[in-house]
Structure formats: structure tokens, C-alpha cells
Amino acid sequence: MGHNDKKVAIISDTHAYLDKRIEEILSDSHVIVHAGDICSAELLLKIKTLADEVFAVAGNNDIPALWPAEHRDLVKNLPKTATIELPGGLLVVEHGDRYGHEPSHSDIRSQHPNARAIAYGHTHRQVCDQQSIPWVLNPGAAGKTRNLDGGHCCMVLTSSDSSWKVDSYCFS
């Protein structure tokens, strides 16, 4: 990796569980992105200790009524979207529940035309659509709930001024 390169770990749909192998990937990253359905203040606070920068957005299960009373302020303050400046462009993050369970990538792209990549969750299916810019990325489910890819999944985006690269991981 070059001097200005950033290693960005992307997770989603932990549903209050984080596999140790995914935690290792997170702890080796400059930036951690959680695309929603965190479902646990403890998990959110833990990932905030693993990297210098952490961006987390609210999923459809990250609402105050579903979190313990003492953590409702934390969940209430989670944004619906996050825009992250990286070497070589912008990464936009949202949960994706507004697109349904079979989201149209053209719909997602039309919402964020200035992004170089868009990361979303919700479907629990890993997707790496690099057919056009912005790329559409879904890391799959990192937790134990509806692991449609057969295990705990995540992605790592390595960004530099000149190129971006995505690596996908799934652990059964």
C-alpha cells in the first residue's frame, strides 16, 4: 500500500454479533464502515476502538424502540447516510432498506451520482457491482442472522488517488 492509500473495512447487518475473523479484518483497517442493522450499542462502541475512523448508519432495526432504554440516544443519533472522502473519490453509505429486498442498482446509483462507490446492506447478500461508477457494494451479513452467503461476510475497499480495489470475504 502507498503512503496515501486507505484500507476501508465495510460491514453490515451484524445484528449484535461480530465474528472474531471479521473483527481481525476491522482492526487491520484505517476506516470501518457499518452499513446498518447494528442492533447493539456494545458492538458499535467496540468497533469504534478498532480503527481511527468509524462511520455507522442506521438500519431498519436500529430504532430507539428496539434498543435498551440506556442506549436510545446513541441509536437516535445514527445518520441514515454517510459520505466519506477517500483518496480518489467519495464512498457513500446507507442501509438500503428503502430500495426493498431486490434493489435496483440504477436506482441506488441515481441517488448518489457524485460517489465513486456506494455501500449498502439490508439484503444480507454480498454484491460487488463494478460495471459502472459509482460501484454498488454490499458486504453481506457480518452477523448470524440470515447469512444468505453461507457465513459471516465483509468487504475491504483499498482506495488510492489512482485506483480502488475491493476484496470480499466470507467465513462459514
N, C-alpha and C positions, 0 to 999 in steps of 0.2 A: 504494500500500500504506500502511496505517495504521501507527502507532507500534509496536503490539504484534503486527503480522502477522509470520508466519514463512513463508518460502519453503522448502519441503522437496523436494529432488530425490530421486526414487525410481528406482533401477536394480536390475537383477537379471541373472543369467546372462551375465556378462561373459566367462567362460571365458578369462581372462588377456588380454583385448583391450578397449581403450576408444577408441571413435571420438572424434576431435577435436571434433565438433559436440556430442556428449554431454558431453564434458569442459567445454566452454564453459557449458553449462546448469548443470553441477555447480558451477563456480566462481562462478556468479551466485546461489548459494543460501545460506541461513543454515544449513541442515541437509542432510546427504546420508545417504540410507538405501540400503544394498545388501542385497537380499533373497536372497543366497546364490549359490553356484557362482561364486565369485570366481576361484579357481584360480591365484592369483598374489600372493605377498607384495608384489612391487613395485607391482602395481596397487593393492592395499589401502593401502600406505604413501603412494602418490601421491594417492589421493582424500582421505586424512587431511590433506593440505596444502591442499586446495581449499575447505574450509569449517571454521567454528568447531566444529561438532559433526558427528561421523560415527558412524553405527550400522551395523554389519555383522553378519549372521548366517551361520551355516554352512549350505551347501547339501550335497546328497548327494555332490558331487565335492570338497568341502572337508574331506578327511580326511587325517590325517598321512601315510598310506602313499602318497598321490598327490602330495604336495608334497615339494620337496627337503628333505633332512635338516636343513639350517640354518634352515628356516622352519617346522618341525613344531611348535614351541612356540607360534608365532603362530596357526596354524590350530587347534591343540588348544584354544586359549582362546577361540575364537569361540563365542558362545552360539547355541542353537537358536532362541531367540525374543528379541525386544527390545520393550520397551514405552516409548514416547516421549511425554512430556507436552508437548502443544502448546496454544496458545491455543484454547479451545473444545472440548478433548477429548483422548482418547488415540489414538495410532496404534500398532498392534501389527504387528510384522514377523516373518515366518518364511519359510522357503523353500517350504514347501507340498508337499514330496515325500511326506509321509505321507498325503496325500489322493489320490494317483495322478495320472494324466495328464488326467483329466476330472473335476476336483474339484467336489464339491457345495458350492455357496455356503452352503447352510443348515448343512452340517457345519462349514465354516470359521467361520461366524457363531456357532454354538453353542459353539465352543471359546474365543471371546473376546467374551462378551456385553457387557462394560463398555467396549469400544472404540468409538470413533466411526468408525474405518476400520481395515481390515486389509490390509496389503500382503504379497503373496507372489510367488514366482517359479516356477521349475521347468518350467512348461508351455511357455515361450517364446512365449506368446500374450498380447497385450495385452488386458486386460479392465478395464472401469470400470463396475462394478455398483453403482449408487446407488439401487436400488429400495427398499432399507430400510437402517436403521442397525443394525449397522455396515456401512459401504460395504465392498465387496470389490474391491481394486485389484491388478492385475498389470501391471507396466510393460512386459512383453515382454522379449525378449532384447536386451541392450545390446551384446553381443559379436558374433562372427562365426559362432557355432555355432548351427545350426538356427534361422535367422531366419525364423520362420513368418509374421511380419507383413511380410516383404519388405525389412527393413532393420534398422538399429540403433535401438532404441526406449527410451524412458524416459517418466516422468511427473513433473509438478511439482504438488504439493499446496500451495496457499496457505491457511493457516489464520489465522483471527482469532477473537476471543471470540464474534462473532456469526455468522460464516459460514465455510464451507470451500468451496474450488473446486479442481477438478482439470483440468489441461491435459495432453494426450497428444501425444507427438512420435514420429515415425519418420523416419529418414533412410536413403535407399537408396544 
